Amino acid sequence: MLVFGRVAGAAEPGATVFPVPPIAISAGELGGDRDFLRLDVRGAKEYAAGHLPGAVRLDLGALVRRCPESDPAEAACLRAAFGALGIEGEEKIAVYGTDLEFPARAFLQLENAGCRSVRLLDGGWKAWLAAGLRVSRRERTLKPRSFGEAATRAVMIEPAEALARLAAPPQSDGDDPARLLQVLDLRDGGDWTTVGYAPPPTFRDGHVPASLPWDSRAGLPGDARLPDPRADRSAFERFGPVAGATVDPTAPIALLGEGLSGARQVIAYLRLRGMGLDVRVVRGGFAAWTAAGMPVVRIVEPAEIRALLGPATVAGNRPAPLPILDLRDLADYDVGHLPGAAPLPLGLLANGAPAIDAAVAARWPKTDRAREPLVMLGYDRACLRGRTAAIAAAAAGFRQILWLRDGMAAWRAAELPLSR
């Protein structure tokens, strides 16, 4: 996969210099530019006690109640709501608060409505006070206006669309690259990088095929500040399931949390936008994904696979009762494989869903793919073939995918029987 160019500090030979969109604005910059519409997302009491001169209070709670994220028409509702507050969408907007979460939420909602120029006061209200800038107690409201034409940026993505774009990547260089999609799972407090490539617990118990766990709040400098965008992207460019395999910066990224957008989702959206990446949020998160019956991958251990196969299969006396695909090369499969497993080497796996169809139909033609699990394994923890196979299995109609991520190495370490 393509690796991001290094850009932090002095440019390295051959490095790709990427554009960084202006997201954060310092107190000094904002204080010297009166063209910004300043939006205060703090509570009513805090706003009344003192705010930036000319600031308008944005009640995020009322906004969420009026335009719930669960509604697919949320963007249109937000445009009407912001128009009622006097926001047209064309003006320059600066948002601030006392932390990072609520300004980040306002940033996402403003962009979701179609506002074209939204910035965050770096360091928020405390940074403004620390800079010794003027404070006002005069309340300001705007006359309702008609919200202009929305920008074309996509902020939210429905679970069904995410699955379609995940399971149907381009097949050749001439295909539309917009169909690619990468999913970042934000539900855990850690990711594969911080825990030695061991999957965090929530992710292990079930995740979107080929998604990657990422802790969006790790590395934040605190005090309602964002990391330097170039340094942040240079760190993110090294993110992946194993060393040397990283996310693709040319493909859109979908963010998936537990349910409706919480702190991790809105902060992740803000950070990745600051890195110059194409990012959107999966509406309803993992709860909506599973409620819609979408495919889920669960990471399992050898003991669970052995129990599913049953004593007769493990002893080699009966075919496997459920599809189990060995993703290693044929030569290694022939040396020894899980009892009842069918081979699906890399050369065939490259064909995607048709390869899964053929392998399953040959040995398990009566499998109910919507209800029965599919088991897959590769070599060991560093083998990434399971991620590719999970996408193909989802496209082939499987909804329960069991991944022995530590592969044949774990099966051998458990001293379980092999077939030849």
NORWO-V271954 format. One record per residue. N is the residue number from 1. RES is the residue in three letters. SS is DSSP state (A for helix, B for strand, O for the rest). PSI is psi as a letter, one per 40 degrees, with the letter a starting at -180 (none if undefined). BURIAL is 1 if it has 16 or more other ideal C-beta (glycine too) atoms within 10 Angstrom, else 0. Layout:
<<N & RES & SS & PSI & BURIAL> <N & RES & SS & PSI & BURIAL>>
//
This chain:
<<1 & MET & O & i & 0> <2 & LEU & O & h & 0> <3 & VAL & O & i & 0> <4 & PHE & O & i & 1> <5 & GLY & O & i & 1> <6 & ARG & O & h & 1> <7 & VAL & O & e & 1> <8 & ALA & O & h & 1> <9 & GLY & O & a & 0> <10 & ALA & O & h & 0> <11 & ALA & O & h & 0> <12 & GLU & O & i & 0> <13 & PRO & O & h & 0> <14 & GLY & O & e & 0> <15 & ALA & O & i & 0> <16 & THR & O & h & 0> <17 & VAL & O & h & 0> <18 & PHE & O & i & 1> <19 & PRO & O & h & 0> <20 & VAL & O & h & 0> <21 & PRO & O & i & 0> <22 & PRO & O & h & 0> <23 & ILE & O & d & 1> <24 & ALA & B & i & 1> <25 & ILE & B & h & 1> <26 & SER & O & i & 0> <27 & ALA & A & d & 1> <28 & GLY & A & d & 0> <29 & GLU & A & d & 0> <30 & LEU & A & d & 1> <31 & GLY & A & d & 1> <32 & GLY & O & e & 0> <33 & ASP & O & h & 0> <34 & ARG & O & e & 0> <35 & ASP & O & e & 0> <36 & PHE & O & h & 1> <37 & LEU & B & h & 1> <38 & ARG & B & h & 1> <39 & LEU & B & h & 1> <40 & ASP & B & h & 1> <41 & VAL & O & e & 1> <42 & ARG & O & i & 1> <43 & GLY & O & i & 1> <44 & ALA & A & d & 0> <45 & LYS & A & d & 0> <46 & GLU & A & d & 0> <47 & TYR & A & d & 1> <48 & ALA & A & d & 0> <49 & ALA & A & e & 0> <50 & GLY & O & h & 0> <51 & HIS & B & i & 1> <52 & LEU & B & i & 1> <53 & PRO & O & h & 0> <54 & GLY & O & e & 0> <55 & ALA & O & i & 1> <56 & VAL & B & h & 1> <57 & ARG & B & h & 1> <58 & LEU & O & h & 1> <59 & ASP & O & g & 0> <60 & LEU & A & d & 1> <61 & GLY & A & d & 0> <62 & ALA & A & d & 0> <63 & LEU & A & d & 1> <64 & VAL & A & d & 0> <65 & ARG & A & d & 0> <66 & ARG & A & d & 0> <67 & CYS & O & g & 1> <68 & PRO & O & i & 0> <69 & GLU & O & d & 1> <70 & SER & O & e & 0> <71 & ASP & O & h & 0> <72 & PRO & O & e & 0> <73 & ALA & O & e & 0> <74 & GLU & A & d & 1> <75 & ALA & A & d & 1> <76 & ALA & A & d & 0> <77 & CYS & A & d & 1> <78 & LEU & A & d & 1> <79 & ARG & A & d & 1> <80 & ALA & A & d & 0> <81 & ALA & A & d & 1> <82 & PHE & A & d & 1> <83 & GLY & A & d & 1> <84 & ALA & A & d & 0> <85 & LEU & O & e & 1> <86 & GLY & O & e & 1> <87 & ILE & O & h & 1> <88 & GLU & O & d & 0> <89 & GLY & O & e & 1> <90 & GLU & O & d & 0> <91 & GLU & O & i & 1> <92 & LYS & B & h & 0> <93 & ILE & B & h & 1> <94 & ALA & B & h & 1> <95 & VAL & B & i & 1> <96 & TYR & B & i & 1> <97 & GLY & O & a & 1> <98 & THR & O & e & 1> <99 & ASP & O & a & 1> <100 & LEU & O & d & 1> <101 & GLU & A & d & 1> <102 & PHE & A & d & 1> <103 & PRO & A & d & 1> <104 & ALA & A & d & 1> <105 & ARG & A & d & 1> <106 & ALA & A & d & 1> <107 & PHE & A & d & 1> <108 & LEU & A & d & 1> <109 & GLN & A & d & 1> <110 & LEU & A & d & 1> <111 & GLU & A & d & 1> <112 & ASN & A & d & 1> <113 & ALA & A & d & 1> <114 & GLY & O & e & 1> <115 & CYS & O & h & 1> <116 & ARG & O & d & 1> <117 & SER & B & g & 1> <118 & VAL & B & h & 1> <119 & ARG & B & i & 1> <120 & LEU & B & h & 1> <121 & LEU & B & h & 1> <122 & ASP & O & h & 1> <123 & GLY & O & e & 1> <124 & GLY & A & a & 1> <125 & TRP & A & d & 1> <126 & LYS & A & d & 1> <127 & ALA & A & d & 1> <128 & TRP & A & d & 1> <129 & LEU & A & d & 0> <130 & ALA & A & d & 0> <131 & ALA & O & e & 0> <132 & GLY & O & f & 0> <133 & LEU & O & i & 0> <134 & ARG & O & i & 0> <135 & VAL & B & i & 0> <136 & SER & B & i & 0> <137 & ARG & O & e & 0> <138 & ARG & O & h & 0> <139 & GLU & O & i & 0> <140 & ARG & O & h & 1> <141 & THR & O & i & 0> <142 & LEU & O & i & 0> <143 & LYS & O & i & 0> <144 & PRO & O & i & 0> <145 & ARG & O & i & 0> <146 & SER & O & h & 0> <147 & PHE & O & h & 1> <148 & GLY & O & a & 1> <149 & GLU & O & h & 0> <150 & ALA & O & i & 1> <151 & ALA & O & i & 1> <152 & THR & O & e & 0> <153 & ARG & O & h & 0> <154 & ALA & O & h & 0> <155 & VAL & O & d & 1> <156 & MET & B & i & 1> <157 & ILE & B & h & 1> <158 & GLU & O & i & 0> <159 & PRO & A & d & 1> <160 & ALA & A & d & 0> <161 & GLU & A & d & 1> <162 & ALA & A & d & 1> <163 & LEU & A & d & 1> <164 & ALA & A & d & 0> <165 & ARG & A & d & 1> <166 & LEU & A & d & 1> <167 & ALA & A & e & 1> <168 & ALA & O & g & 1> <169 & PRO & O & i & 1> <170 & PRO & O & i & 0> <171 & GLN & O & e & 0> <172 & SER & O & i & 0> <173 & ASP & O & d & 0> <174 & GLY & O & e & 0> <175 & ASP & O & i & 0> <176 & ASP & O & h & 0> <177 & PRO & A & e & 0> <178 & ALA & A & e & 0> <179 & ARG & A & e & 1> <180 & LEU & O & i & 1> <181 & LEU & B & h & 1> <182 & GLN & B & h & 1> <183 & VAL & B & h & 1> <184 & LEU & B & h & 1> <185 & ASP & B & h & 1> <186 & LEU & O & e & 1> <187 & ARG & O & d & 1> <188 & ASP & O & i & 1> <189 & GLY & O & e & 1> <190 & GLY & O & i & 1> <191 & ASP & O & a & 1> <192 & TRP & O & d & 1> <193 & THR & O & d & 1> <194 & THR & O & e & 0> <195 & VAL & O & f & 0> <196 & GLY & O & f & 0> <197 & TYR & O & e & 0> <198 & ALA & O & h & 0> <199 & PRO & O & h & 1> <200 & PRO & O & i & 1> <201 & PRO & A & d & 0> <202 & THR & A & d & 1> <203 & PHE & A & d & 1> <204 & ARG & A & d & 1> <205 & ASP & O & e & 0> <206 & GLY & O & h & 1> <207 & HIS & B & i & 1> <208 & VAL & O & h & 1> <209 & PRO & O & h & 1> <210 & ALA & O & e & 1> <211 & SER & O & i & 1> <212 & LEU & B & h & 1> <213 & PRO & B & h & 1> <214 & TRP & O & h & 1> <215 & ASP & O & h & 1> <216 & SER & O & e & 1> <217 & ARG & O & e & 0> <218 & ALA & O & h & 0> <219 & GLY & O & e & 0> <220 & LEU & O & h & 0> <221 & PRO & O & e & 0> <222 & GLY & B & a & 0> <223 & ASP & O & f & 0> <224 & ALA & O & f & 1> <225 & ARG & B & i & 1> <226 & LEU & O & i & 1> <227 & PRO & O & i & 1> <228 & ASP & O & h & 0> <229 & PRO & A & d & 1> <230 & ARG & A & d & 1> <231 & ALA & A & d & 0> <232 & ASP & A & d & 1> <233 & ARG & A & d & 1> <234 & SER & A & d & 1> <235 & ALA & A & d & 1> <236 & PHE & A & d & 1> <237 & GLU & O & e & 1> <238 & ARG & O & e & 0> <239 & PHE & O & h & 1> <240 & GLY & O & i & 1> <241 & PRO & O & d & 1> <242 & VAL & B & i & 0> <243 & ALA & O & h & 0> <244 & GLY & O & e & 0> <245 & ALA & B & h & 0> <246 & THR & O & i & 1> <247 & VAL & O & i & 1> <248 & ASP & O & h & 0> <249 & PRO & O & e & 1> <250 & THR & O & e & 0> <251 & ALA & O & i & 1> <252 & PRO & B & i & 1> <253 & ILE & B & h & 1> <254 & ALA & B & h & 1> <255 & LEU & B & h & 1> <256 & LEU & B & h & 1> <257 & GLY & O & a & 1> <258 & GLU & O & d & 1> <259 & GLY & O & b & 0> <260 & LEU & O & i & 1> <261 & SER & O & h & 1> <262 & GLY & O & a & 0> <263 & ALA & A & d & 1> <264 & ARG & A & d & 1> <265 & GLN & A & d & 1> <266 & VAL & A & d & 1> <267 & ILE & A & d & 1> <268 & ALA & A & d & 1> <269 & TYR & A & d & 1> <270 & LEU & A & d & 1> <271 & ARG & A & d & 1> <272 & LEU & A & d & 1> <273 & ARG & A & d & 1> <274 & GLY & A & d & 1> <275 & MET & O & e & 1> <276 & GLY & O & f & 1> <277 & LEU & O & i & 1> <278 & ASP & O & h & 1> <279 & VAL & B & i & 1> <280 & ARG & B & i & 1> <281 & VAL & B & h & 1> <282 & VAL & B & h & 1> <283 & ARG & O & h & 1> <284 & GLY & O & e & 1> <285 & GLY & A & a & 1> <286 & PHE & A & d & 1> <287 & ALA & A & d & 0> <288 & ALA & A & d & 1> <289 & TRP & A & d & 1> <290 & THR & A & d & 1> <291 & ALA & A & d & 0> <292 & ALA & O & e & 0> <293 & GLY & O & f & 0> <294 & MET & O & i & 1> <295 & PRO & O & i & 1> <296 & VAL & B & h & 1> <297 & VAL & B & h & 1> <298 & ARG & B & h & 0> <299 & ILE & B & h & 1> <300 & VAL & O & i & 1> <301 & GLU & O & i & 0> <302 & PRO & A & d & 1> <303 & ALA & A & d & 0> <304 & GLU & A & d & 0> <305 & ILE & A & d & 1> <306 & ARG & A & d & 1> <307 & ALA & A & d & 0> <308 & LEU & A & d & 1> <309 & LEU & A & d & 1> <310 & GLY & A & i & 1> <311 & PRO & A & d & 0> <312 & ALA & A & d & 0> <313 & THR & A & d & 1> <314 & VAL & A & d & 1> <315 & ALA & O & e & 0> <316 & GLY & O & e & 0> <317 & ASN & O & e & 0> <318 & ARG & O & i & 0> <319 & PRO & O & i & 0> <320 & ALA & O & h & 1> <321 & PRO & O & e & 0> <322 & LEU & O & i & 1> <323 & PRO & O & h & 1> <324 & ILE & B & h & 1> <325 & LEU & B & h & 1> <326 & ASP & B & h & 1> <327 & LEU & O & e & 1> <328 & ARG & O & i & 1> <329 & ASP & O & i & 0> <330 & LEU & A & d & 0> <331 & ALA & A & d & 0> <332 & ASP & A & d & 0> <333 & TYR & A & d & 1> <334 & ASP & A & d & 0> <335 & VAL & A & d & 0> <336 & GLY & O & h & 0> <337 & HIS & B & i & 1> <338 & LEU & O & h & 1> <339 & PRO & O & h & 1> <340 & GLY & O & e & 1> <341 & ALA & O & i & 1> <342 & ALA & B & i & 1> <343 & PRO & B & i & 1> <344 & LEU & O & g & 1> <345 & PRO & O & i & 1> <346 & LEU & A & d & 0> <347 & GLY & A & d & 0> <348 & LEU & A & d & 1> <349 & LEU & A & d & 1> <350 & ALA & O & e & 0> <351 & ASN & O & e & 0> <352 & GLY & O & a & 1> <353 & ALA & A & d & 1> <354 & PRO & A & d & 0> <355 & ALA & A & d & 1> <356 & ILE & A & d & 1> <357 & ASP & A & d & 1> <358 & ALA & A & d & 0> <359 & ALA & A & d & 1> <360 & VAL & A & d & 1> <361 & ALA & A & d & 0> <362 & ALA & A & d & 0> <363 & ARG & A & d & 0> <364 & TRP & O & g & 1> <365 & PRO & O & d & 0> <366 & LYS & O & e & 0> <367 & THR & O & h & 1> <368 & ASP & O & h & 0> <369 & ARG & O & d & 1> <370 & ALA & O & e & 0> <371 & ARG & O & d & 0> <372 & GLU & O & i & 0> <373 & PRO & O & i & 1> <374 & LEU & B & h & 1> <375 & VAL & B & i & 1> <376 & MET & B & i & 1> <377 & LEU & B & i & 1> <378 & GLY & O & a & 1> <379 & TYR & O & d & 1> <380 & ASP & O & a & 0> <381 & ARG & O & d & 1> <382 & ALA & O & e & 0> <383 & CYS & O & h & 1> <384 & LEU & O & e & 1> <385 & ARG & A & d & 1> <386 & GLY & A & d & 1> <387 & ARG & A & d & 1> <388 & THR & A & d & 1> <389 & ALA & A & d & 1> <390 & ALA & A & d & 1> <391 & ILE & A & d & 1> <392 & ALA & A & d & 1> <393 & ALA & A & d & 1> <394 & ALA & A & d & 1> <395 & ALA & A & d & 1> <396 & ALA & O & e & 1> <397 & GLY & O & e & 1> <398 & PHE & O & h & 1> <399 & ARG & O & e & 1> <400 & GLN & B & h & 1> <401 & ILE & B & h & 1> <402 & LEU & B & h & 1> <403 & TRP & B & h & 1> <404 & LEU & B & g & 1> <405 & ARG & O & d & 1> <406 & ASP & O & e & 1> <407 & GLY & A & a & 1> <408 & MET & A & d & 1> <409 & ALA & A & d & 1> <410 & ALA & A & d & 1> <411 & TRP & A & d & 1> <412 & ARG & A & d & 0> <413 & ALA & A & d & 0> <414 & ALA & O & e & 0> <415 & GLU & O & f & 0> <416 & LEU & O & i & 1> <417 & PRO & O & i & 0> <418 & LEU & O & i & 0> <419 & SER & B & i & 0> <420 & ARG & O & none & 0>>
//
